[in-house]
Amino acid sequence: MGHDLGERVSARRAEQTSTGRSPDRSGDGGVSAEKTKPKTLEEQIKSMHEQFQLAMPRGNEARQLVRDALTCLRLEPKLASCDALSVLGSLMTCAQLGLRPAVLGHAWPLPFWDRYANDGQGGYRAQLIIGYQGYLDLAYRSGLVAGASARTRYSEDEWRLEYNQDGDRLHHIPHDAGPRGEPVSYYARLLIKGGGYVLTDPMSHADMQDYRDKYAPRSSRSGEVTGVWRTDFESMAHKTMLRRAFKLGPKSTELATALAADDGVRDDVDPHTNAAAVTNHPVLPAAIANVVQGTAGFDPPPSTAEPQAHDAQ
């Protein structure tokens, strides 16, 4: 028996030497599986390099996207607390659209607190926000648009808009002899290559404020509008009008996908899947989604140990 035991010990030492692994201590006689730590979000992003490259338009480099994504993590540390698949899904949509996350105003994956995540226990997820410059880049890249702009009309501006059977006539001259006054309305215009145009109906400042109050997140503590709608109202108003114009005008596949994926959550990283088909749009009432101060992400309720719905985006 002692001879047999000695042979088994010698055999296991020889196996350890050849494989470089420690012998199993569980008593089952086999070699233990290597224990690996779960990958960090940064490691997962880096490991997605090949999939990102498969999804990207020709001429784009996945290495650049990965660097941009790591910049996102530094700018918004709460992304590291998000469900990893939702972050990777946002980045995959950026890859497919050829947009740079957190760079050039193209797009941002931003954290929000989803009370329904983790079987109702709540948790952070990432939502993709496509920026004003991202839409312009997609529009010009499509080859269908010769020009695009969104503007604000102020009370001291010279303004006249006529709707006629032979075409609309817009006359807007900004007042440059002093203060332009208070904002009155917002509009967007597209010039179509080959002729034609799209002109949105103006949205009054009051109507834009109502739109903000309906869709912008609020603090569950104070009930006040927070985030970009509070810090940069005009840029959000311009993006709103530009989106309306793009919905009315000719669209490339990429632009149509962007309109469908904006403000959405994607739990899919297949580079061959249509982003619009796998993107969901969460309901984020202010009761359960607070904007992180200084960013456009969302915070959980005050007590993260037991997230609760508070007063009524």
Secondary structure as UniProt FT lines:
FT   HELIX           2..19
FT   HELIX           41..47
FT   HELIX           49..55
FT   TURN            58..59
FT   HELIX           62..75
FT   HELIX           77..81
FT   HELIX           84..97
FT   TURN            104..105
FT   STRAND          107..114
FT   TURN            115..116
FT   HELIX           117..120
FT   STRAND          123..130
FT   HELIX           132..142
FT   STRAND          145..154
FT   TURN            155..156
FT   STRAND          158..162
FT   TURN            165..166
FT   STRAND          169..173
FT   STRAND          183..192
FT   TURN            193..194
FT   STRAND          197..199
FT   STRAND          203..204
FT   HELIX           205..215
FT   TURN            220..222
FT   HELIX           228..231
FT   HELIX           233..248
FT   HELIX           253..261
FT   TURN            262..263
FT   STRAND          264..266
FT   TURN            271..272
FT   HELIX           275..278
FT   STRAND          279..280
FT   TURN            286..288
FT   STRAND          290..291
FT   TURN            293..294
FT   STRAND          298..299
//
